[in-house]
Amino acid sequence: MKNKYFNKITKLLEQVHSRFATAHQLEFKNVFGAVGGYVNGRIFISGGKFGVALRLPPKTLDDLFQEKGVKHLKYFPKGHIKKEYAVLSQRILKNKNQLRKLVDESIKYVLFIK
């Protein structure tokens, strides 16, 4: 799978975790015209026209939605809101330390939810 969303997600993951793919079973799939990143079979990141979104626990989402530029994920303009996801602001995407922490939290969250 090669497209601009795949390239953007893999570049971001490489920047924050250069050995990410060797530590986890990582795969990418098409999701409603976007690309979803899966770790050990569970989706944790999504990239598309909307930007880049992470699947995160409720408390982290509450905190993120207080920040300017962070929004809820909708794959389609009139589609329903994906409640466990936050579309990250450009400021967060450029902050490697914050992005690394959020990616780590997303992975932990998806690996341990039932």
Phi and psi in degrees as a GROMACS rama.xvg file:
@    title "Ramachandran Plot"
@    xaxis  label "Phi"
@    yaxis  label "Psi"
@TYPE xy
-132.64  115.707  LYS-2
-157.396  175.333  ASN-3
-64.0656  -33.5782  LYS-4
-72.1465  -41.2627  TYR-5
-59.435  -47.6247  PHE-6
-60.8697  -40.3005  ASN-7
-66.1192  -46.3662  LYS-8
-64.1833  -47.0467  ILE-9
-65.8363  -35.353  THR-10
-64.7682  -44.5588  LYS-11
-61.0849  -45.488  LEU-12
-64.613  -37.6755  LEU-13
-64.9454  -37.4346  GLU-14
-66.6264  -38.4406  GLN-15
-93.534  -24.0925  VAL-16
-145.365  90.8302  HIS-17
-64.4879  -23.7949  SER-18
-110.766  24.2137  ARG-19
-56.4089  -49.2727  PHE-20
-66.2607  -25.5227  ALA-21
-82.0798  -22.0091  THR-22
-86.97  -22.2994  ALA-23
-136.086  155.853  HIS-24
-79.4585  103.822  GLN-25
-109.869  133.14  LEU-26
-145.918  161.866  GLU-27
-127.681  141.76  PHE-28
-138.949  156.254  LYS-29
-72.8595  135.094  ASN-30
-136.52  101.884  VAL-31
51.3412  44.0293  PHE-32
82.7037  -0.942059  GLY-33
-112.001  -172.804  ALA-34
-122.409  130.544  VAL-35
-107.905  136.09  GLY-36
-99.91  130.103  GLY-37
-116.961  138.015  TYR-38
-116.798  123.82  VAL-39
48.0775  40.568  ASN-40
85.5684  2.17478  GLY-41
-120.038  130.846  ARG-42
-70.0771  134.856  ILE-43
-131.783  -19.5082  PHE-44
-140  148.218  ILE-45
-142.191  140.702  SER-46
-133.503  137.266  GLY-47
-167.156  -160.863  GLY-48
-55.7858  -29.1037  LYS-49
-74.1568  -18.6582  PHE-50
120.106  -141  GLY-51
-120.763  129.743  VAL-52
-123.801  145.059  ALA-53
-117.197  145.424  LEU-54
-88.4827  122.2  ARG-55
-138.2  160.763  LEU-56
-68.4454  157.308  PRO-57
-53.6313  -43.8493  PRO-58
-62.5478  -43.4845  LYS-59
-64.841  -41.1431  THR-60
-61.0671  -43.7105  LEU-61
-56.7725  -44.3994  ASP-62
-66.3432  -44.1564  ASP-63
-63.5878  -39.3162  LEU-64
-68.8811  -8.05883  PHE-65
-81.9356  -16.2301  GLN-66
-85.9059  145.348  GLU-67
-65.2995  134.784  LYS-68
89.9117  -10.5901  GLY-69
-87.6864  132.863  VAL-70
-137.802  170.685  LYS-71
-75.9108  149.991  HIS-72
-86.8265  127.659  LEU-73
-135.102  123.517  LYS-74
-70.7817  -26.0671  TYR-75
-130.341  146.704  PHE-76
-51.149  -39.5869  PRO-77
-104.722  14.2323  LYS-78
-78.9845  173.024  GLY-79
-80.7363  157.048  HIS-80
-77.6135  132.315  ILE-81
-84.3781  101.3  LYS-82
-65.7869  -22.9312  LYS-83
-93.1915  9.3676  GLU-84
-122.323  148.283  TYR-85
-126.321  131.151  ALA-86
-82.6967  120.34  VAL-87
-77.8922  146.319  LEU-88
-75.6662  161.746  SER-89
-61.4701  -34.0864  GLN-90
-60.7352  -44.0855  ARG-91
-67.8749  -41.7854  ILE-92
-62.8211  -28.1882  LEU-93
-86.5812  -16.0237  LYS-94
-91.317  94.906  ASN-95
-59.0446  -37.9565  LYS-96
-65.9759  -47.1873  ASN-97
-66.0066  -41.5244  GLN-98
-62.925  -42.1776  LEU-99
-59.7676  -44.8581  ARG-100
-62.5842  -41.5996  LYS-101
-68.9018  -40.0373  LEU-102
-62.5185  -45.2808  VAL-103
-58.6598  -44.3046  ASP-104
-65.4117  -38.6319  GLU-105
-63.0552  -45.54  SER-106
-62.4307  -47.0777  ILE-107
-59.5404  -42.2743  LYS-108
-62.1152  -49.171  TYR-109
-71.7712  -28.3202  VAL-110
-74.8851  -22.2542  LEU-111
-114.414  0.971129  PHE-112
-79.1526  155.093  ILE-113
